[in-house]
């Protein structure tokens, strides 16, 4: 196996084509596809480094956000008296839900800005490094304004607002770049046949490898997400300042890993004015009514007056068309994220009206990452390989549809739990933050079903965004996938008026019905893409190779790509 690598700046920036020796790793024949099972390749060491960065960042993020709802909603207890629920600001459930929803909205809109900076100017590594510095400043402000003296002098609220804006900028810059970066560490673009030590022959495919890598990536996310177990206990037994200091210390580790691993990361260099070119191309599309007609080679024949204004080549048109096709699937995800967001706000408030024993109410949300840490290896090592062995590879659209199904089940079950709370004494359907005599253990299936939905929908969404995006638009397409979370936050804002007793049962029921409808619609409109999944990836690979040829020829001949076309 050989690689062509070009050194650039202080990290490895590559136009890499991994070439497999035909005698050692031949391409699969039609007969091989019928008889051999499909497996993933070995994951590079540099990919594990990127996963470690994400683990540290998610440890920080979830460690912070775990106590947020209580930090805003519940009042600080009188000095010398233990609190039933920890708190600081005393702003109530609606304000707490609104602010946590705004934070989620902000964290998922900033990746768009970071992706533009990354793909056009700095590249993924430098964008991640710059974002980490901004993140660190926000963490310092949050820790300093959460100490008891600052809370007593009403500094907690303004400090919280400033810190979440900075943290949102930082996490957005990391979020849109780290998942494409982990996938870029694997450079093989074509399936090949490998003979195992036991003599069995298998087909190693990029599809199965990316599925494995993103499962590992999401596993790292949820190992980091377990930090909320510690921080929710610390908020109650020590104070909010300690709950925020622990993530700050972990983020220092994140920055160290980013810096020390800089010479190992494989990264495609920034292409230039991708976003601006895409905007111009879309404007041309409305004039020509066809993407094919927007290619410079066709514009010369049909619209010579426009051809001189085209700043792209034919390959860029094909890339953008493929990126837009991928983004259509993301239009359904706001409903999915609306389901997911309930575990970070309303389900925490629901637990506050239930019996939790000696643990804080917001510790319940950690059932989700615990379930994921257990289930992801089972799916990756047992379920998916077994399905592939029996000729059922579970292509992306099928997995996403199943994810919506489990999200609908989770919200339907939560509606049932809320109904039980309203039928339980002593406060019945008006607990208003007080505790009814019902165990919070009833919430466990809600978090478990959400975890299953993440395995099928969220992980697959990351994989789909990377695989279907052209090389020059990886960060932007990933950011657009994350951007769907912003629309979920807008929907959450619209539902704030019903996040009060006794309306919560109907809120969960409505969200469940919406997710169930989306499950049907996603499969109905997009299931044909599963049949062409491998072929589409092969076309994407060929376009990437052609783009490298154009860039190489452009350097040698000093011709513009559109002239070559």
Beta strands, then each sheet from edge to edge (+ up, - down):
strand 1: 7-8
strand 2: 11-13
strand 3: 38-39
strand 4: 192-195
strand 5: 201-204
strand 6: 266-267
sheet 1: 1+ 2- 6-
sheet 2: 3+ 5+ 4-
end
